[in-house]
């Protein structure tokens, strides 16, 4: 039951994008097309879950026992950058259209504060291995859900009549705010 609560809390209540406002760059940049949004969501899910697991292991079995906690940021960034490089090589070889569609936003997962933020949250909350894994997955799934919902709405907005001053980025930010408010309704669930 504890893990179900973690999943609900990380996807809906404490959504990394809509409640904690981490990772907004790829959220706004890759949400113009549904295919790109789904690809970015899958890439972030893979990177965030793997980074959450690997950074937890490195922190608890290498940095903490050897009193090297001050190297946490550097170690976490190296892990995240390595994982993103792996995803980039995989997509370039196996799905070149998605690789081209993601463009600069794929390498930007390395500097995505949502990925780094979740890794730090797992350590700061002193979670065990399994709760850290579930938390990482939940935050990643919440990121993906928010990104896909936003992409769907942005595709619908493209065919709607939007007043000239509100077109493009303005209406996208308003839409993101409305989505964030709708997720706020989940507060108090867990």
C-alpha positions in Angstrom: 0.0 0.0 0.0 2.9 2.3 0.7 4.2 2.1 -2.8 0.7 2.9 -4.3 0.7 6.0 -2.1 4.1 7.0 -3.4 3.0 6.5 -7.0 -0.1 8.6 -6.5 1.8 11.3 -4.6 4.6 11.6 -7.2 2.4 11.5 -10.3 -0.6 13.6 -9.2 0.0 15.5 -5.9 3.7 16.4 -6.1 4.1 16.3 -9.9 7.6 17.3 -10.7 6.5 19.7 -13.5 3.2 21.1 -12.3 3.7 21.2 -8.5 7.4 21.6 -8.1 8.1 23.4 -11.4 11.2 21.4 -12.3 12.0 20.5 -15.9 10.0 23.2 -17.7 12.5 23.6 -20.6 11.8 20.3 -22.2 8.2 20.6 -21.2 7.7 23.7 -23.3 10.1 22.8 -26.0 9.1 19.2 -26.9 5.3 19.5 -26.5 4.4 21.0 -29.9 3.9 17.5 -31.4 2.5 14.4 -29.7 5.1 12.1 -31.2 7.9 14.2 -29.8 6.3 14.5 -26.4 5.9 10.8 -26.1 9.5 10.2 -27.2 10.7 12.7 -24.6 8.5 11.2 -22.0 10.0 7.8 -22.6 13.5 9.1 -22.6 13.0 10.9 -19.3 11.3 7.9 -17.7 14.3 5.7 -18.7 16.9 8.3 -17.6 15.2 9.3 -14.4 14.6 5.7 -13.2 18.1 4.6 -14.0 19.6 7.8 -12.6 17.5 7.4 -9.4 18.7 3.9 -8.9 22.4 4.5 -9.8 22.7 7.7 -7.8 21.1 6.0 -4.8 23.6 3.1 -5.0 26.6 5.5 -5.6 25.6 7.7 -2.7 24.9 4.9 -0.2 27.7 2.5 -1.1 30.5 4.8 -2.3 30.1 8.4 -1.2 28.5 8.0 2.3 30.8 5.2 3.6 34.0 7.0 2.4 32.8 10.4 3.7 32.8 11.8 0.2 29.3 13.3 0.4 30.6 16.6 -0.9 31.1 15.0 -4.3 27.4 14.2 -4.6 26.6 16.9 -7.2 29.5 15.9 -9.4 28.8 12.2 -9.2 25.1 12.7 -9.9 25.7 14.8 -13.0 28.2 12.3 -14.3 25.7 9.5 -13.9 22.9 11.5 -15.6 25.2 12.7 -18.5 26.3 9.1 -19.1 22.7 7.8 -19.2 21.6 10.6 -21.6 24.5 9.9 -23.9 23.4 6.2 -24.0 19.8 7.3 -24.8 21.1 9.7 -27.5 23.2 7.0 -29.2 20.3 4.5 -29.0 17.8 6.9 -30.6 20.2 8.0 -33.2 20.8 4.4 -34.3 17.3 2.9 -33.9 14.8 5.8 -34.2 16.4 8.6 -36.3 13.1 10.5 -36.9 12.5 10.8 -33.1 16.2 11.7 -32.6 15.8 14.5 -35.1 12.4 15.6 -33.6 13.8 15.9 -30.1 16.8 17.9 -31.4 18.6 19.9 -28.8 16.2 18.9 -26.1 17.5 15.4 -25.9 21.0 16.3 -24.7 19.3 18.9 -22.4 18.0 16.0 -20.3 21.5 16.1 -18.8 20.8 19.5 -17.4 17.1 18.9 -16.8 16.6 20.0 -13.2 13.8 17.5 -12.8 16.1 14.5 -13.2 18.8 15.9 -10.9 16.1 17.2 -8.5 14.6 13.7 -8.1 18.0 12.2 -7.4 18.7 14.7 -4.7 15.2 14.3 -3.2 15.7 10.6 -3.0 18.8 11.1 -1.0 17.6 14.1 1.1 14.5 12.1 2.2 16.7 9.2 3.1 14.6 6.7 1.2 15.5 3.1 1.0 16.4 1.4 -2.3 12.9 0.3 -3.2 11.1 3.5 -2.2 13.7 5.5 -4.1 13.1 3.3 -7.2 9.3 3.7 -6.9 9.7 7.5 -6.3 11.9 7.9 -9.3 9.4 6.0 -11.5 6.5 8.0 -10.1 8.1 11.3 -10.7 9.1 10.2 -14.2 5.6 9.0 -15.0 4.2 12.3 -13.7 6.6 14.2 -16.0 5.5 12.0 -18.9 1.8 12.4 -18.1 2.0 16.2 -17.8 4.0 16.4 -21.0 1.6 14.2 -23.0 -1.5 16.1 -21.7 0.2 19.4 -22.6 1.2 18.2 -26.1 -2.4 17.1 -26.7 -3.8 20.4 -25.7 -1.2 22.3 -27.7 -2.1 20.3 -30.8 -5.8 21.3 -30.3 -4.9 24.9 -29.7 -3.1 25.0 -33.1 -6.5 24.5 -34.9 -8.4 26.9 -32.6 -8.9 30.5 -33.1 -6.6 32.2 -30.6 -6.4 36.0 -30.5 -3.1 37.3 -32.0 -1.6 38.6 -28.7 -2.0 35.2 -27.1 -0.7 33.0 -29.9 2.3 30.6 -29.5 4.2 31.0 -26.2 1.6 33.1 -24.4 -1.2 30.6 -24.9 1.2 27.7 -24.1 2.1 29.3 -20.7 -1.6 29.9 -19.9 -2.4 26.3 -20.8 0.4 25.0 -18.6 -0.9 27.1 -15.8 -4.4 25.7 -16.2 -3.1 22.2 -16.2 -1.1 23.0 -13.1 -4.2 24.2 -11.4 -6.1 21.1 -12.4 -3.4 18.9 -10.8 -3.6 21.1 -7.7 -7.1 19.6 -7.1 -5.2 16.4 -6.1 -3.7 18.0 -3.0 -4.9 16.3 0.1 -5.3 12.9 -1.5 -2.2 11.4 0.1 
